[in-house]
């Protein structure tokens, strides 16, 4: 998928919502545990009930790997299900990968070729040659951590490095890498005031924004400081939507929560883009 | 496994070699491709032929994930094979994981519980709450990236942050985290002169050292500056050992290469520890 196609989908659906798929067997409705693949059944129901309100799904690989081979099979089935039934949806493997060049190439192969995700999240610590193998894939997107939504973000990401915070240095340096037009960035919603500075460095890039909902970030604040003239935001919500109910009505309740967010987004898009 | 047990194994085997398992279907002996699980058969043969010369095996998760579900099954079989047949061996899931707290908990569950590795590599960028969930596991070890062996290490890791390089700040900060005694660190062999400074910050920690062999690091230099009074080093070699031959003699040739390294290590240990 191209960023232009993603932008068009956002205007069409009046939504820049991405639903995080973090399936935890201790949290999903217990009646699903009787099915052969509870994780897939959970994801499938969430996807079917929210696909018209969202532009992206973001399976979090940890929540599949924790269940071993069965979990990896559920991940494969989930991405296949999205690609087959909702091919317009932007898919994100939230994997936070990154290693020396030949290893990153194998990770890129895993997520872009074997599983056929549109994008994957990566960590910047190992620098250029750990990220460029991902960037080499055409019409695939590499979403690099810049400023994350957790407390630990202040341990290293905001350290002063030669007069600027590390995350700003990460953003600036990454722009010099080969095929950097395939980069997007993770910027946490819990730090809305930072978006102004970030937009000075990466005015055109899509930003994946976690931290709305369970982590406490505000959608209107994020949009105020982070939106660009192509929207340029993908706002992720996981727990607040997928765990809206633990009962047999979980998919319906997930839709209700997604709809609340989508309505807020439609209003913001309407005001800004007159669509 | 405790670090004391690891230390004892090192003295007993006169080796601190760790063999990296990076199985690539385009590089493994082609006769193995006729077997049902070429990756597992390759790993098994390498393990059987080198286990008395090494104290650790480090499967690199990228090289399994690239083959999807089949790859993950090969990873599961590989770790099970080591744990069942060579329970004294220290196992490292080279996964470079790290995410917000509840996600890191799931990764820890994946590698420490489901797969039952002794250790896992993690990335520091997201800070304290992304690493502490791993540290909570007793007798499991979390090997955090400090200074890596690749070119990109100089993009961010060596940036000056408040008067010291970022990787030093990472080392210092990590020592304040809960259960930090379960931390080990990745320090690349291609940067031997840095070990002196690193040992001032983490005198007692085990360091996992990639970059010997194919990446050009020198064993004697690393030992000169990096060894502590408990050895404190795990030196990893992958390609130079596992791809020593592409023929049916690959396991034998891998043993020959591992033996060369082990002999050099035995000499160093003999000189320093009189064993």
Interface residues (C-beta under 8 A of the other chain):
Chain A: X22 X24 X60 X62 X63 X65 X66 X67 X68 X69 X71 X72 X73 X76 X94 X96 X97 X98 X99 X100 X101 X102 X103 X104 X106 X107 X109 X110 X114 X115 X123 X124 X125 X126 X127 X128 X129 X130 X131 X145 X148 X149 X150 X151 X152 X153 X154 X155 X156 X157 X159 X160 X161 X162 X166 X169 X170 X173 X210
Chain B: X22 X24 X60 X62 X63 X65 X66 X67 X68 X69 X71 X72 X73 X76 X94 X96 X97 X98 X99 X100 X101 X102 X103 X104 X106 X107 X109 X110 X114 X115 X123 X124 X125 X126 X127 X128 X129 X130 X131 X145 X148 X149 X150 X151 X152 X153 X154 X155 X156 X157 X159 X160 X161 X162 X166 X169 X170 X173 X210
